[in-house]
Amino acid sequence: MRPVQLKLPNAEGSGNPFAQACVQLGVSQQELATLLNTSHYAIARWERGDIAAPKDILERISSLLSPEANNGSDLEALSQSTDFQSTNIRSDRTKFIPNSDHQLTLLSEPRKSLLSELWDGEMWLDSQDDLTNILLDRDKPAPTSDNPLSDEIISAGKNTYTYDAHTYHTKVPPQGIANVIQQYLPHGGIVLDPFAGSGMTGVAARYLGYDVVLNEISPAASFISHNFIGSIDSDTFTSSVSQLIESLEEVRKLLCFTDCRECGKEVEYLHVVWSYVLECNHCGGDFLLWEHCREYGENLRQHKLLRKFPCPHCKAEVNKSQLARVSSEPVFVIYRCCSKQTVQHPLNDNDLQRIQRAGDLLSEDTEFIPKHDLPDGANLNQPRRHGLDSIHKFYTDRNLFICSLIWHQIRRVDDPIVASYLGFTFTSLYKRVTRLSEYRFWGGSSNTANFNVPHIFNESNVFLTFERKAKSIADHLLSTAIHYRGRRVIRTGSATDLNFLPDNSIDFIFTDPPFGANINYSEMNLLWEAWLGSFTATDAEAIVSKHQGKSVEDYQGLITKSLSESFRVLRPNHWMVLVFMNSSDKIWNALREAIEASGFSIEKLSIFDKQHGTFKQFVSENTSGADLMIHCKKRVADVSPQNRYISSKAEVECVTSFCQQIGSDIPLLPYLHVDRSSEVDYRTLFSKYVAQSIRHCTSIVEFPEFRRLASKALKHYVYP
């Protein structure tokens, strides 16, 4: 294969609209990303030509660069036209202001369950009545497209407060879903998501004014969906947050302050950082990890927590991941006071006394503490090995006591809707206030879909974290939920049985089904469900899991039953779009067979670019990336599945041929914040390869093998 120089648009040239926009408007890539409500990462890739920009972005850029454009007014209009945009409440309000017109009324005793007035065990608040009315009003099929949407890529970022309002293990940005819904249902209709997760399909549909039905097997995810696609007056919400926090002010002052080492005043701490004490596997000596694993660079990003280092006792090299954990100790407190800068200091006697006081209080009152034991599980065995064998042990004593008090007060709130949104704020804390919050020199926290217990972790201030998350939720209420018009139905149950829906009643399905063994949702939802007191029925959970005794064949069977139900309720000649990605050839083949066995016809595959890779995707050589959208149609005439496979020898030839056919159109991965040359984006390349393989009914090699073969095929290419 002869060398080929990849052709990329000139970053300063006239051929690239993003470069032109930066020059003409006098803005940086980051500022242009803010105007377009997208990510800096996406702008960088579009400007370089690594991946194609979506049609709606190109149209807005074209309009902005037209000769008639007026810079100032057009910039303002562009910003205002952005869907799901933030109202920047974080910068507008630093503290919640109680609303004198709204007084938080508390019951004398807390509800047994926060869900008792929201959920009957299947249907959520008013869902059955709304479903009856929706089906009566929309008894005729809504107009839909004859052909799959023309876009080869849908791009939507995670950089909105709607997306940020509440964490979940996988979420599809709602503005991207809205784009797809509008193209398939230009005049409205009923939208279904049978694997609803946190409810982003519902957010998109209600924002557009469409009726939506969400089905989800997890009570915790259903609770999150219920609040994400519901609404409450933002002033009522923020006032309720303020009054709830004020009711616990005495405990806050008792446990969450430290002494400013510079001016001597009491100041609320931001974090207390803890380190595990480890035992050397050579000499048996104990040592505090924090004191021996640090390496400092020229800036925060270059500081490191070493994986290997000499034992302070015997000097033999040790690997921290192989050492037994003895206990954990607080090592320093972080706060901001008179210097206006974040500072850190070792704990003093007062700090240690506060920690001890929290332990004493906790031992006196354990009524509202979730003591759900962890079963065996792919994501649960690591914390169990380190002593976290029950949900309450995921917290330090202080954070567990404060969380239990907040949860107690939330369950006392008289208004069930207000209580629900305060509970939504509480569940949004998730791992941020647990021992699972990994310390990083530069701040921030990871949100990986596992329960990894870091060696050095943050004890975050629960009150400050609660207020910060409430501000994101308030912004979502002001910027997105305030525009909701469509009706909603939420049902907790398995997608294998949608008996609450009649045949041929749904106009469009958009869903993000479970990705095989990638994420065990029932395990990851335990942290929420232990507080809520309701747990996922795992028998019908579509997953590959040795702990549940489910193979790829079991997963395929459950997905087939689920898609068959989707086929039954979807109207003839209407569409279902699946968003999916997996690195395993077995999972891809199982999904393809499930789609065909359920009766759907695969009409097209395109890419859903979320604009940000996950941490795992960047650090793991074997993790696939960009999601695929599989456009499926319920045809009136039977379509026989085309099951034909090729030999392993031909699979190798297929990957090589694919790399040759793609020519110079090879996606590259830019590194914006580190001095590192661009590299082939094998994950996006794999997505293109899978799409071609499914279209041509050829079998698929798993991602690690694809990466090896593609790297070999592309070794003669020259990259800029």
ZIDAMO-V277245 format. One line per field, one symbol per residue. ss: DSSP state (A for helix, B for strand, O for the rest). A space follows every 10 residues. Layout:
ss->???
This chain:
ss->OOOOBOOOOO OOOOOOAAAA AAAAAOOOAA AAAAAOOOOA AAAAAAAAOO OOOOAAAAAA AAAAOOOOOO AAAAAAAAAA OOOOOOOOAA AAOOOOOOOO OOOOOBOOOO OOOOOOOOBO OOBBOOAAAA AAAAAAAOOO OOOOOOOOOO OOBBBOOOOO AAAAOOOOOO OOOAAAAAAA AAAAOOOOOB BBBOOOOOOA AAAAAAAAOO BBBBBBOOAA AAAAAAAAOO OOOAAAAAAA AAAAAAOOAA AAAAAOBBBO OOOOOBBBBB BBBBBBBBBO OOOOOBBBAA AOOBBOOOOA AAOBBOOBBB OOOOOOBBBA AAOBBBBBBB BBBBBBOOOO OBBBBOOOAA AAAAAAAAAA AAAAOOOOOO OOBOOOOOOO AAAAAOOOOB AAAAOOAAAA AAAAAAAAAA OOBOOAAAAA AAAAAAAAAA AAAOOOOBOO OOOOOOOOOO OOOOOBBBBB OAAAAAAAAA AAAAAAAAAO AAAOOOOBBB BBOOOOOOOO OOOOOBBBBB BOOOOOOOOO AAAAOAAAAA AAOOOOOAAA OOOOBOOOOB OAAAAAAAAA AAAAAAAAAB BBBBBBBBBB OOOOAAAAAA AAAAAAAOOO BBBBBBBBBO OOOOAAAAAO OOOOOOBBBB BBBOOOOOOO OOOOOOOAAA AAAAAAAAAA AAOOOOOBBO OOOOOOOOBB OAAAAAAAAA AAAAAOOOOO OOAAAAAAAA AAAOOOOBOO
